[in-house]
Amino acid sequence: MSKTYLTVETTATATYEVRGSEFLGHVAPVDTVEAAESFIERVRAEYDDATHNVPAYRVPAEEVTERRLGGEVLLREYADDDGEPSGSAGKPALNVLQQQDIRNVVAVVTRYHGGPNLGVGGLARAYSRAVKDGVDAAGVVEDRPHRRLRVGTEYDDSGTVRGVIESAGVEFDADYDERVRFDLRVPIDDVEELVERLNDATSGRVDIDR
């Protein structure tokens, strides 16, 4: 059984104001560096009028099973000050995630500057507070390591495939184009059983990219 870990339950934003500056702490669950970077870009695009958008994340360096790393996962930790004084923004934001031992999570703090300068200490406290409030709004939950699977099938088998996926109770998105594609998020411990069920149900006619 893979080890469980702490992450956030959902995407959330919390607002914090101090001495005329407004800080918005955006937090989201993510499984990969790519997903974390994508979330950061979406926030920057939505709040492109902000003074700063400071990112931080803790996610697996690559999608690997705990078994391959002896029960441990190599995390990639990243933070950037986005133009704030060095050490006053990104590091305090990341420290919140580290101190709460949360992983598979990304945070972006949007700042609209107003009022007097806060100084390095004041900025560090403000960025920390914004992330903490964002995490509280998102909710901390215990989760298991997951893997992304992409399942492709012809329309004739799509109903059968969808039925197997739904019965497994995993998260998925479906795309009905020339072929049908299902993007799944499956607990690592359940991957092999689900792959076997999909192959059995379709006599091996599914394409599974994992």
N, CA and C atoms as a LAMMPS dump frame, in Angstrom:
ITEM: TIMESTEP
0
ITEM: NUMBER OF ATOMS
630
ITEM: BOX BOUNDS ff ff ff
-5.0000000000000000e+02 5.0000000000000000e+02
-5.0000000000000000e+02 5.0000000000000000e+02
-5.0000000000000000e+02 5.0000000000000000e+02
ITEM: ATOMS id mol type element x y z
1 1 1 N 0.842 -1.195 0
2 1 2 C 0 0 0
3 1 3 C 0.878 1.247 0
4 2 1 N 0.642 2.146 -0.95
5 2 2 C 1.421 3.376 -1.025
6 2 3 C 1.139 4.274 0.18
7 3 1 N 2.142 5.051 0.552
8 3 2 C 1.987 5.965 1.665
9 3 3 C 1.028 7.094 1.301
10 4 1 N 0.247 7.515 2.26
11 4 2 C -0.623 8.666 2.043
12 4 3 C 0.172 9.947 2.302
13 5 1 N -0.381 11.053 1.875
14 5 2 C 0.271 12.346 2.063
15 5 3 C -0.799 13.415 2.213
16 6 1 N -0.393 14.608 2.635
17 6 2 C -1.315 15.723 2.792
18 6 3 C -1.261 16.621 1.566
19 7 1 N -2.435 17.056 1.115
20 7 2 C -2.531 18.007 0.018
21 7 3 C -3.753 18.873 0.26
22 8 1 N -4.1 19.717 -0.704
23 8 2 C -5.317 20.519 -0.562
24 8 3 C -6.447 19.852 -1.333
25 9 1 N -7.655 20.069 -0.862
26 9 2 C -8.811 19.365 -1.425
27 9 3 C -9.288 19.967 -2.735
28 10 1 N -9.229 21.294 -2.846
29 10 2 C -9.806 21.946 -4.005
30 10 3 C -9.072 23.248 -4.303
31 11 1 N -9.416 23.873 -5.397
32 11 2 C -8.847 25.175 -5.734
33 11 3 C -9.595 26.272 -4.98
34 12 1 N -8.86 27.213 -4.424
35 12 2 C -9.506 28.274 -3.635
36 12 3 C -8.656 29.539 -3.675
37 13 1 N -9.293 30.663 -3.388
38 13 2 C -8.615 31.951 -3.291
39 13 3 C -9.067 32.664 -2.027
40 14 1 N -8.111 33.193 -1.293
41 14 2 C -8.412 33.962 -0.081
42 14 3 C -7.781 35.341 -0.208
43 15 1 N -8.461 36.364 0.3
44 15 2 C -7.995 37.741 0.184
45 15 3 C -7.551 38.275 1.549
46 16 1 N -6.404 38.969 1.55
47 16 2 C -5.849 39.541 2.777
48 16 3 C -5.364 40.95 2.466
49 17 1 N -5.729 41.911 3.305
50 17 2 C -5.318 43.295 3.102
51 17 3 C -4.493 43.786 4.281
52 18 1 N -3.446 44.556 3.971
53 18 2 C -2.619 45.116 5.018
54 18 3 C -2.048 46.448 4.536
55 19 1 N -2.282 47.508 5.271
56 19 2 C -1.726 48.837 5.023
57 19 3 C -1.885 49.275 3.565
58 20 1 N -3.052 49.03 3.022
59 20 2 C -3.359 49.507 1.687
60 20 3 C -3.014 48.564 0.556
61 21 1 N -2.281 47.49 0.827
62 21 2 C -1.969 46.491 -0.193
63 21 3 C -2.924 45.305 -0.059
64 22 1 N -3.353 44.789 -1.209
65 22 2 C -4.252 43.633 -1.215
66 22 3 C -3.492 42.405 -1.717
67 23 1 N -3.612 41.324 -0.986
68 23 2 C -2.959 40.06 -1.337
69 23 3 C -4.024 38.993 -1.54
70 24 1 N -3.965 38.292 -2.689
71 24 2 C -4.891 37.202 -2.968
72 24 3 C -4.096 35.903 -3.025
73 25 1 N -4.398 34.988 -2.138
74 25 2 C -3.7 33.702 -2.109
75 25 3 C -4.482 32.65 -2.872
76 26 1 N -3.972 32.274 -4.056
77 26 2 C -4.609 31.248 -4.878
78 26 3 C -3.896 29.912 -4.624
79 27 1 N -4.653 28.871 -4.35
80 27 2 C -4.071 27.565 -4.039
81 27 3 C -4.831 26.491 -4.802
82 28 1 N -4.096 25.474 -5.297
83 28 2 C -4.75 24.406 -6.056
84 28 3 C -3.997 23.088 -5.889
85 29 1 N -4.709 21.953 -5.96
86 29 2 C -4.039 20.648 -5.981
87 29 3 C -3.535 20.338 -7.384
88 30 1 N -2.318 19.85 -7.503
89 30 2 C -1.737 19.465 -8.792
90 30 3 C -0.869 18.23 -8.582
91 31 1 N -0.703 17.445 -9.657
92 31 2 C 0.086 16.216 -9.552
93 31 3 C 1.442 16.303 -10.236
94 32 1 N 1.627 17.295 -11.105
95 32 2 C 2.854 17.365 -11.894
96 32 3 C 3.383 18.795 -11.958
97 33 1 N 4.666 18.913 -12.318
98 33 2 C 5.265 20.226 -12.534
99 33 3 C 4.523 20.955 -13.653
100 34 1 N 4.18 20.226 -14.709
101 34 2 C 3.464 20.828 -15.834
102 34 3 C 2.137 21.437 -15.386
103 35 1 N 1.404 20.716 -14.549
104 35 2 C 0.115 21.225 -14.062
105 35 3 C 0.316 22.444 -13.167
106 36 1 N 1.366 22.427 -12.362
107 36 2 C 1.66 23.575 -11.495
108 36 3 C 1.991 24.812 -12.327
109 37 1 N 2.843 24.635 -13.335
110 37 2 C 3.221 25.763 -14.194
111 37 3 C 2.012 26.294 -14.968
112 38 1 N 1.129 25.397 -15.371
113 38 2 C -0.075 25.813 -16.089
114 38 3 C -0.98 26.66 -15.206
115 39 1 N -1.122 26.266 -13.943
116 39 2 C -1.942 27.036 -12.993
117 39 3 C -1.338 28.425 -12.788
118 40 1 N -0.02 28.484 -12.649
119 40 2 C 0.651 29.769 -12.462
120 40 3 C 0.393 30.693 -13.648
121 41 1 N 0.489 30.154 -14.849
122 41 2 C 0.264 30.965 -16.045
123 41 3 C -1.184 31.452 -16.129
124 42 1 N -2.132 30.605 -15.725
125 42 2 C -3.54 31.026 -15.746
126 42 3 C -3.784 32.168 -14.778
127 43 1 N -3.192 32.089 -13.588
128 43 2 C -3.364 33.166 -12.607
129 43 3 C -2.718 34.447 -13.123
130 44 1 N -1.522 34.343 -13.675
131 44 2 C -0.844 35.531 -14.198
132 44 3 C -1.641 36.184 -15.326
133 45 1 N -2.276 35.36 -16.143
134 45 2 C -3.081 35.902 -17.241
135 45 3 C -4.338 36.588 -16.712
136 46 1 N -4.956 35.976 -15.704
137 46 2 C -6.189 36.548 -15.157
138 46 3 C -5.921 37.818 -14.365
139 47 1 N -4.781 37.87 -13.693
140 47 2 C -4.44 39.024 -12.851
141 47 3 C -3.222 39.744 -13.431
142 48 1 N -3.26 39.99 -14.736
143 48 2 C -2.107 40.611 -15.379
144 48 3 C -1.971 42.092 -15.038
145 49 1 N -2.966 42.653 -14.36
146 49 2 C -2.878 44.049 -13.93
147 49 3 C -2.303 44.182 -12.524
148 50 1 N -1.968 43.055 -11.893
149 50 2 C -1.456 43.086 -10.521
150 50 3 C -0.007 43.57 -10.495
151 51 1 N 0.433 44.032 -9.335
152 51 2 C 1.813 44.463 -9.157
153 51 3 C 2.763 43.269 -9.199
154 52 1 N 2.371 42.171 -8.552
155 52 2 C 3.187 40.955 -8.525
156 52 3 C 2.267 39.728 -8.501
157 53 1 N 2.751 38.63 -9.076
158 53 2 C 2.121 37.312 -8.935
159 53 3 C 3.225 36.34 -8.534
160 54 1 N 3.268 36.015 -7.254
161 54 2 C 4.378 35.249 -6.682
162 54 3 C 4.008 33.764 -6.58
163 55 1 N 4.744 32.869 -7.276
164 55 2 C 4.414 31.444 -7.269
165 55 3 C 5.258 30.619 -6.307
166 56 1 N 4.703 29.488 -5.888
167 56 2 C 5.433 28.488 -5.111
168 56 3 C 4.72 27.153 -5.278
169 57 1 N 5.497 26.077 -5.38
170 57 2 C 4.843 24.766 -5.442
171 57 3 C 5.735 23.657 -4.906
172 58 1 N 5.082 22.551 -4.539
173 58 2 C 5.75 21.316 -4.112
174 58 3 C 5.043 20.163 -4.818
175 59 1 N 5.687 19.574 -5.799
176 59 2 C 5.07 18.481 -6.56
177 59 3 C 6.121 17.414 -6.847
178 60 1 N 5.691 16.184 -7.157
179 60 2 C 6.659 15.151 -7.543
180 60 3 C 7.479 15.606 -8.75
181 61 1 N 8.769 15.325 -8.722
182 61 2 C 9.637 15.722 -9.823
183 61 3 C 9.242 15.013 -11.109
184 62 1 N 8.703 13.808 -10.987
185 62 2 C 8.181 13.076 -12.126
186 62 3 C 7.152 12.1 -11.601
187 63 1 N 6.289 11.618 -12.494
188 63 2 C 5.263 10.676 -12.071
189 63 3 C 5.884 9.293 -11.954
190 64 1 N 6.242 8.94 -10.736
191 64 2 C 6.825 7.63 -10.468
192 64 3 C 6.088 7.017 -9.296
193 65 1 N 6.162 5.699 -9.218
194 65 2 C 5.515 5.031 -8.094
195 65 3 C 6.437 5.057 -6.891
196 66 1 N 5.829 4.999 -5.703
197 66 2 C 6.619 4.957 -4.48
198 66 3 C 7.508 3.711 -4.445
199 67 1 N 7.08 2.649 -5.092
200 67 2 C 7.859 1.41 -5.056
201 67 3 C 9.228 1.601 -5.704
202 68 1 N 9.281 2.428 -6.757
203 68 2 C 10.534 2.636 -7.463
204 68 3 C 11.515 3.467 -6.65
205 69 1 N 11.026 4.198 -5.67
206 69 2 C 11.904 5.033 -4.858
207 69 3 C 11.925 4.584 -3.405
208 70 1 N 11.633 3.313 -3.19
209 70 2 C 11.708 2.766 -1.85
210 70 3 C 10.747 3.407 -0.88
211 71 1 N 9.574 3.787 -1.369
212 71 2 C 8.566 4.365 -0.488
213 71 3 C 8.62 5.878 -0.407
214 72 1 N 9.606 6.503 -1.068
215 72 2 C 9.732 7.952 -1.014
216 72 3 C 9.528 8.562 -2.403
217 73 1 N 9.081 9.789 -2.412
218 73 2 C 8.891 10.515 -3.664
219 73 3 C 9.808 11.727 -3.683
220 74 1 N 10.5 11.908 -4.777
221 74 2 C 11.364 13.074 -4.932
222 74 3 C 10.501 14.263 -5.307
223 75 1 N 10.491 15.279 -4.449
224 75 2 C 9.666 16.451 -4.694
225 75 3 C 10.479 17.565 -5.356
226 76 1 N 9.843 18.267 -6.263
227 76 2 C 10.436 19.488 -6.803
228 76 3 C 9.784 20.658 -6.086
229 77 1 N 10.606 21.476 -5.455
230 77 2 C 10.12 22.659 -4.753
231 77 3 C 10.592 23.903 -5.489
232 78 1 N 9.659 24.819 -5.725
233 78 2 C 9.988 25.995 -6.524
234 78 3 C 9.304 27.223 -5.937
235 79 1 N 10.005 28.357 -6.005
236 79 2 C 9.414 29.636 -5.598
237 79 3 C 10.142 30.756 -6.325
238 80 1 N 9.45 31.864 -6.525
239 80 2 C 10.043 33.013 -7.208
240 80 3 C 9.473 34.294 -6.603
241 81 1 N 10.32 35.309 -6.447
242 81 2 C 9.88 36.567 -5.828
243 81 3 C 9.116 37.474 -6.788
244 82 1 N 9.195 37.214 -8.083
245 82 2 C 8.479 37.996 -9.102
246 82 3 C 8.666 39.509 -8.908
247 83 1 N 9.894 39.908 -8.698
248 83 2 C 10.184 41.338 -8.61
249 83 3 C 10.154 41.927 -7.216
250 84 1 N 9.668 41.203 -6.232
251 84 2 C 9.734 41.674 -4.844
252 84 3 C 11.179 41.544 -4.348
253 85 1 N 11.541 42.24 -3.267
254 85 2 C 12.896 42.11 -2.733
255 85 3 C 13.252 40.647 -2.459
256 86 1 N 14.498 40.288 -2.719
257 86 2 C 14.943 38.904 -2.603
258 86 3 C 14.607 38.307 -1.235
259 87 1 N 13.958 37.162 -1.255
260 87 2 C 13.631 36.443 -0.023
261 87 3 C 12.395 36.929 0.692
262 88 1 N 11.719 37.941 0.139
263 88 2 C 10.58 38.525 0.861
264 88 3 C 9.235 37.932 0.465
265 89 1 N 9.183 37.118 -0.608
266 89 2 C 7.888 36.697 -1.135
267 89 3 C 7.828 35.201 -1.442
268 90 1 N 8.642 34.746 -2.421
269 90 2 C 8.582 33.35 -2.835
270 90 3 C 8.948 32.382 -1.728
271 91 1 N 10.051 32.648 -1.044
272 91 2 C 10.476 31.74 0.027
273 91 3 C 9.463 31.676 1.163
274 92 1 N 8.936 32.802 1.66
275 92 2 C 7.901 32.718 2.698
276 92 3 C 6.664 31.953 2.234
277 93 1 N 6.294 32.108 0.946
278 93 2 C 5.142 31.363 0.421
279 93 3 C 5.415 29.87 0.437
280 94 1 N 6.598 29.471 -0.044
281 94 2 C 6.967 28.056 -0.053
282 94 3 C 7.098 27.494 1.359
283 95 1 N 7.606 28.313 2.281
284 95 2 C 7.779 27.849 3.661
285 95 3 C 6.46 27.384 4.283
286 96 1 N 5.37 28.042 3.935
287 96 2 C 4.064 27.643 4.469
288 96 3 C 3.727 26.213 4.037
289 97 1 N 3.966 25.917 2.763
290 97 2 C 3.681 24.571 2.253
291 97 3 C 4.593 23.537 2.899
292 98 1 N 5.863 23.92 3.113
293 98 2 C 6.812 23.007 3.748
294 98 3 C 6.451 22.756 5.207
295 99 1 N 6.115 23.824 5.927
296 99 2 C 5.824 23.694 7.353
297 99 3 C 4.57 22.867 7.618
298 100 1 N 3.601 22.965 6.686
299 100 2 C 2.382 22.174 6.846
300 100 3 C 2.528 20.782 6.22
301 101 1 N 3.705 20.528 5.646
302 101 2 C 4.007 19.242 5.012
303 101 3 C 2.963 18.884 3.954
304 102 1 N 2.601 19.883 3.149
305 102 2 C 1.644 19.684 2.061
306 102 3 C 2.415 19.506 0.77
307 103 1 N 2.003 18.559 -0.032
308 103 2 C 2.633 18.356 -1.334
309 103 3 C 1.556 18.253 -2.407
310 104 1 N 1.991 18.12 -3.673
311 104 2 C 1.045 18.112 -4.795
312 104 3 C 0.161 19.351 -4.724
313 105 1 N 0.824 20.48 -4.545
314 105 2 C 0.101 21.739 -4.337
315 105 3 C 0.866 22.885 -4.989
316 106 1 N 0.112 23.855 -5.504
317 106 2 C 0.7 25.064 -6.062
318 106 3 C -0.004 26.261 -5.452
319 107 1 N 0.749 27.32 -5.207
320 107 2 C 0.188 28.563 -4.675
321 107 3 C 0.712 29.734 -5.497
322 108 1 N -0.145 30.706 -5.725
323 108 2 C 0.263 31.968 -6.348
324 108 3 C -0.356 33.089 -5.514
325 109 1 N 0.48 34.023 -5.072
326 109 2 C -0.031 35.165 -4.325
327 109 3 C -0.005 36.394 -5.236
328 110 1 N -1.192 36.922 -5.483
329 110 2 C -1.34 38.125 -6.292
330 110 3 C -1.321 39.336 -5.368
331 111 1 N -0.489 40.328 -5.693
332 111 2 C -0.428 41.538 -4.867
333 111 3 C -0.788 42.774 -5.687
334 112 1 N -1.706 43.55 -5.14
335 112 2 C -1.998 44.884 -5.666
336 112 3 C -1.428 45.883 -4.668
337 113 1 N -0.375 46.571 -5.072
338 113 2 C 0.33 47.467 -4.159
339 113 3 C -0.484 48.731 -3.89
340 114 1 N -0.469 49.121 -2.621
341 114 2 C -1.113 50.36 -2.213
342 114 3 C -0.576 50.77 -0.86
343 115 1 N -0.615 52.037 -0.559
344 115 2 C -0.156 52.48 0.746
345 115 3 C 1.35 52.472 0.864
346 116 1 N 1.875 52.513 2.1
347 116 2 C 3.323 52.598 2.325
348 116 3 C 4.015 51.267 2.026
349 117 1 N 5.335 51.333 1.837
350 117 2 C 6.116 50.106 1.675
351 117 3 C 6.062 49.289 2.953
352 118 1 N 6.031 47.97 2.778
353 118 2 C 5.892 47.084 3.937
354 118 3 C 7.232 46.618 4.485
355 119 1 N 8.303 46.803 3.703
356 119 2 C 9.599 46.304 4.152
357 119 3 C 9.676 44.797 3.944
358 120 1 N 10.896 44.271 3.997
359 120 2 C 11.09 42.839 3.747
360 120 3 C 10.323 41.99 4.763
361 121 1 N 10.403 42.363 6.039
362 121 2 C 9.699 41.593 7.07
363 121 3 C 8.194 41.644 6.9
364 122 1 N 7.684 42.832 6.599
365 122 2 C 6.242 42.967 6.407
366 122 3 C 5.754 42.204 5.19
367 123 1 N 6.548 42.22 4.12
368 123 2 C 6.185 41.462 2.926
369 123 3 C 6.185 39.962 3.206
370 124 1 N 7.193 39.484 3.902
371 124 2 C 7.278 38.062 4.22
372 124 3 C 6.065 37.606 5.012
373 125 1 N 5.665 38.419 5.979
374 125 2 C 4.482 38.06 6.788
375 125 3 C 3.217 38.079 5.931
376 126 1 N 3.116 39.049 5.04
377 126 2 C 1.921 39.175 4.21
378 126 3 C 1.809 38.013 3.224
379 127 1 N 2.914 37.661 2.575
380 127 2 C 2.877 36.549 1.624
381 127 3 C 2.609 35.223 2.333
382 128 1 N 3.19 35.055 3.512
383 128 2 C 2.91 33.848 4.294
384 128 3 C 1.434 33.769 4.66
385 129 1 N 0.899 34.881 5.125
386 129 2 C -0.506 34.919 5.538
387 129 3 C -1.429 34.606 4.359
388 130 1 N -1.114 35.139 3.185
389 130 2 C -1.961 34.904 2.014
390 130 3 C -1.997 33.431 1.64
391 131 1 N -0.839 32.772 1.705
392 131 2 C -0.812 31.341 1.392
393 131 3 C -1.543 30.533 2.465
394 132 1 N -1.314 30.866 3.731
395 132 2 C -2.008 30.157 4.815
396 132 3 C -3.517 30.272 4.666
397 133 1 N -3.984 31.48 4.364
398 133 2 C -5.42 31.679 4.204
399 133 3 C -5.94 30.907 2.986
400 134 1 N -5.149 30.872 1.916
401 134 2 C -5.541 30.113 0.738
402 134 3 C -5.63 28.624 1.025
403 135 1 N -4.664 28.109 1.757
404 135 2 C -4.671 26.69 2.131
405 135 3 C -5.879 26.376 3.011
406 136 1 N -6.157 27.256 3.965
407 136 2 C -7.324 27.046 4.835
408 136 3 C -8.612 27.023 4.019
409 137 1 N -8.709 27.913 3.023
410 137 2 C -9.908 27.973 2.186
411 137 3 C -10.04 26.723 1.323
412 138 1 N -8.906 26.198 0.855
413 138 2 C -8.915 25.001 0.005
414 138 3 C -9.163 23.733 0.813
415 139 1 N -8.736 23.725 2.07
416 139 2 C -8.912 22.558 2.927
417 139 3 C -7.797 21.546 2.749
418 140 1 N -7.242 21.07 3.842
419 140 2 C -6.171 20.071 3.801
420 140 3 C -6.776 18.678 3.969
421 141 1 N -6.391 17.767 3.08
422 141 2 C -6.912 16.394 3.122
423 141 3 C -5.761 15.408 2.966
424 142 1 N -6.024 14.171 3.345
425 142 2 C -5.066 13.093 3.144
426 142 3 C -5.385 12.401 1.83
427 143 1 N -4.375 12.135 1.032
428 143 2 C -4.592 11.524 -0.277
429 143 3 C -3.565 10.43 -0.5
430 144 1 N -3.795 9.653 -1.557
431 144 2 C -2.859 8.609 -1.959
432 144 3 C -2.202 8.997 -3.28
433 145 1 N -0.986 8.508 -3.544
434 145 2 C -0.346 8.804 -4.829
435 145 3 C -1.2 8.306 -5.994
436 146 1 N -1.27 9.108 -7.032
437 146 2 C -2.051 8.773 -8.217
438 146 3 C -1.155 8.763 -9.455
439 147 1 N -1.673 8.163 -10.509
440 147 2 C -1.015 8.198 -11.809
441 147 3 C -2.046 8.587 -12.861
442 148 1 N -1.588 9.311 -13.864
443 148 2 C -2.443 9.689 -14.982
444 148 3 C -2.416 8.589 -16.034
445 149 1 N -3.575 8.158 -16.493
446 149 2 C -3.702 7.204 -17.58
447 149 3 C -4.516 7.837 -18.7
448 150 1 N -4.121 7.556 -19.929
449 150 2 C -4.904 7.997 -21.086
450 150 3 C -5.382 6.75 -21.82
451 151 1 N -6.689 6.609 -21.921
452 151 2 C -7.294 5.424 -22.53
453 151 3 C -7.987 5.822 -23.826
454 152 1 N -7.598 5.2 -24.929
455 152 2 C -8.213 5.479 -26.214
456 152 3 C -8.98 4.27 -26.715
457 153 1 N -10.123 4.512 -27.342
458 153 2 C -10.943 3.411 -27.829
459 153 3 C -11.815 3.865 -28.994
460 154 1 N -12.309 2.905 -29.769
461 154 2 C -13.276 3.211 -30.81
462 154 3 C -14.65 3.411 -30.177
463 155 1 N -15.552 4.018 -30.913
464 155 2 C -16.878 4.304 -30.382
465 155 3 C -17.621 3.031 -29.98
466 156 1 N -17.396 1.939 -30.711
467 156 2 C -18.113 0.695 -30.411
468 156 3 C -17.842 0.206 -28.996
469 157 1 N -16.627 0.452 -28.511
470 157 2 C -16.262 -0.014 -27.166
471 157 3 C -16.358 1.084 -26.109
472 158 1 N -16.703 2.3 -26.515
473 158 2 C -16.629 3.423 -25.582
474 158 3 C -17.582 3.288 -24.399
475 159 1 N -18.772 2.743 -24.65
476 159 2 C -19.72 2.57 -23.548
477 159 3 C -19.217 1.572 -22.523
478 160 1 N -18.631 0.487 -23.024
479 160 2 C -18.071 -0.533 -22.126
480 160 3 C -16.921 0.043 -21.31
481 161 1 N -16.036 0.769 -22.005
482 161 2 C -14.876 1.359 -21.324
483 161 3 C -15.331 2.36 -20.27
484 162 1 N -16.274 3.203 -20.63
485 162 2 C -16.761 4.199 -19.673
486 162 3 C -17.396 3.514 -18.46
487 163 1 N -18.111 2.439 -18.697
488 163 2 C -18.738 1.713 -17.59
489 163 3 C -17.712 1.156 -16.616
490 164 1 N -16.621 0.601 -17.154
491 164 2 C -15.563 0.069 -16.291
492 164 3 C -14.928 1.194 -15.479
493 165 1 N -14.666 2.323 -16.14
494 165 2 C -14.042 3.459 -15.453
495 165 3 C -14.953 3.998 -14.356
496 166 1 N -16.229 4.156 -14.674
497 166 2 C -17.167 4.685 -13.676
498 166 3 C -17.313 3.731 -12.493
499 167 1 N -17.304 2.432 -12.764
500 167 2 C -17.445 1.463 -11.671
501 167 3 C -16.224 1.458 -10.763
502 168 1 N -15.083 1.892 -11.318
503 168 2 C -13.862 1.953 -10.508
504 168 3 C -13.853 3.173 -9.595
505 169 1 N -14.726 4.155 -9.883
506 169 2 C -14.836 5.33 -9.022
507 169 3 C -13.654 6.27 -9.097
508 170 1 N -12.97 6.315 -10.246
509 170 2 C -11.811 7.208 -10.388
510 170 3 C -12.208 8.486 -11.108
511 171 1 N -11.381 9.515 -10.953
512 171 2 C -11.623 10.787 -11.64
513 171 3 C -11.276 10.632 -13.123
514 172 1 N -12.113 11.204 -13.997
515 172 2 C -11.784 11.121 -15.42
516 172 3 C -12.485 12.219 -16.202
517 173 1 N -11.902 12.53 -17.371
518 173 2 C -12.519 13.401 -18.364
519 173 3 C -12.622 12.619 -19.66
520 174 1 N -13.676 12.845 -20.427
521 174 2 C -13.884 12.136 -21.684
522 174 3 C -13.88 13.12 -22.841
523 175 1 N -13.248 12.712 -23.946
524 175 2 C -13.19 13.528 -25.148
525 175 3 C -13.664 12.676 -26.333
526 176 1 N -14.801 13.053 -26.917
527 176 2 C -15.366 12.304 -28.031
528 176 3 C -15.018 13.005 -29.336
529 177 1 N -13.996 12.477 -30.016
530 177 2 C -13.549 13.045 -31.283
531 177 3 C -13.621 11.931 -32.329
532 178 1 N -12.618 11.793 -33.181
533 178 2 C -12.62 10.687 -34.132
534 178 3 C -12.598 9.354 -33.394
535 179 1 N -11.846 9.327 -32.315
536 179 2 C -11.9 8.216 -31.367
537 179 3 C -12.301 8.802 -30.027
538 180 1 N -12.556 7.939 -29.088
539 180 2 C -12.925 8.389 -27.745
540 180 3 C -11.703 8.285 -26.848
541 181 1 N -11.419 9.352 -26.102
542 181 2 C -10.281 9.359 -25.2
543 181 3 C -10.75 9.661 -23.787
544 182 1 N -10.26 8.88 -22.859
545 182 2 C -10.54 9.1 -21.441
546 182 3 C -9.225 9.423 -20.734
547 183 1 N -9.179 10.54 -20.021
548 183 2 C -8.023 10.896 -19.2
549 183 3 C -8.369 10.614 -17.748
550 184 1 N -7.625 9.696 -17.149
551 184 2 C -7.941 9.198 -15.807
552 184 3 C -6.895 9.616 -14.79
553 185 1 N -7.339 9.78 -13.562
554 185 2 C -6.441 9.963 -12.422
555 185 3 C -6.723 8.803 -11.473
556 186 1 N -5.776 7.858 -11.419
557 186 2 C -6.014 6.583 -10.747
558 186 3 C -5.036 6.405 -9.591
559 187 1 N -5.51 5.993 -8.407
560 187 2 C -4.57 5.67 -7.326
561 187 3 C -3.567 4.623 -7.803
562 188 1 N -2.296 4.84 -7.509
563 188 2 C -1.246 3.95 -7.997
564 188 3 C -1.526 2.494 -7.646
565 189 1 N -2.042 2.244 -6.45
566 189 2 C -2.294 0.872 -6.03
567 189 3 C -3.386 0.198 -6.858
568 190 1 N -4.196 0.976 -7.573
569 190 2 C -5.312 0.421 -8.334
570 190 3 C -5.063 0.358 -9.835
571 191 1 N -3.892 0.838 -10.284
572 191 2 C -3.638 0.948 -11.723
573 191 3 C -3.675 -0.405 -12.42
574 192 1 N -2.924 -1.371 -11.913
575 192 2 C -2.813 -2.66 -12.605
576 192 3 C -4.162 -3.355 -12.72
577 193 1 N -4.946 -3.322 -11.648
578 193 2 C -6.259 -3.973 -11.678
579 193 3 C -7.165 -3.313 -12.71
580 194 1 N -7.146 -1.987 -12.773
581 194 2 C -8.011 -1.286 -13.719
582 194 3 C -7.58 -1.548 -15.159
583 195 1 N -6.281 -1.556 -15.421
584 195 2 C -5.784 -1.86 -16.768
585 195 3 C -6.227 -3.26 -17.191
586 196 1 N -6.127 -4.197 -16.28
587 196 2 C -6.551 -5.573 -16.584
588 196 3 C -8.044 -5.635 -16.884
589 197 1 N -8.838 -4.913 -16.105
590 197 2 C -10.284 -4.916 -16.324
591 197 3 C -10.649 -4.309 -17.679
592 198 1 N -9.967 -3.219 -18.053
593 198 2 C -10.239 -2.579 -19.334
594 198 3 C -9.874 -3.493 -20.495
595 199 1 N -8.745 -4.163 -20.381
596 199 2 C -8.332 -5.087 -21.443
597 199 3 C -9.275 -6.283 -21.541
598 200 1 N -9.68 -6.809 -20.401
599 200 2 C -10.596 -7.957 -20.394
600 200 3 C -11.944 -7.58 -20.999
601 201 1 N -12.446 -6.393 -20.635
602 201 2 C -13.778 -5.98 -21.083
603 201 3 C -13.833 -5.733 -22.587
604 202 1 N -12.702 -5.389 -23.185
605 202 2 C -12.679 -5.063 -24.619
606 202 3 C -11.859 -6.055 -25.435
607 203 1 N -11.465 -7.145 -24.813
608 203 2 C -10.602 -8.133 -25.482
609 203 3 C -9.33 -7.472 -26.02
610 204 1 N -8.811 -6.521 -25.243
611 204 2 C -7.546 -5.885 -25.574
612 204 3 C -7.608 -4.817 -26.645
613 205 1 N -8.806 -4.338 -26.943
614 205 2 C -8.95 -3.345 -28.035
615 205 3 C -8.714 -1.919 -27.579
616 206 1 N -8.385 -1.679 -26.328
617 206 2 C -8.129 -0.317 -25.853
618 206 3 C -6.639 0.004 -25.952
619 207 1 N -6.351 1.274 -26.167
620 207 2 C -4.97 1.765 -26.1
621 207 3 C -4.798 2.481 -24.769
622 208 1 N -3.849 2.043 -23.978
623 208 2 C -3.638 2.633 -22.655
624 208 3 C -2.241 3.203 -22.576
625 209 1 N -2.158 4.515 -22.408
626 209 2 C -0.878 5.21 -22.281
627 209 3 C -0.668 5.554 -20.825
628 210 1 N 0.373 4.968 -20.247
629 210 2 C 0.653 5.25 -18.842
630 210 3 C 2.132 5.49 -18.615
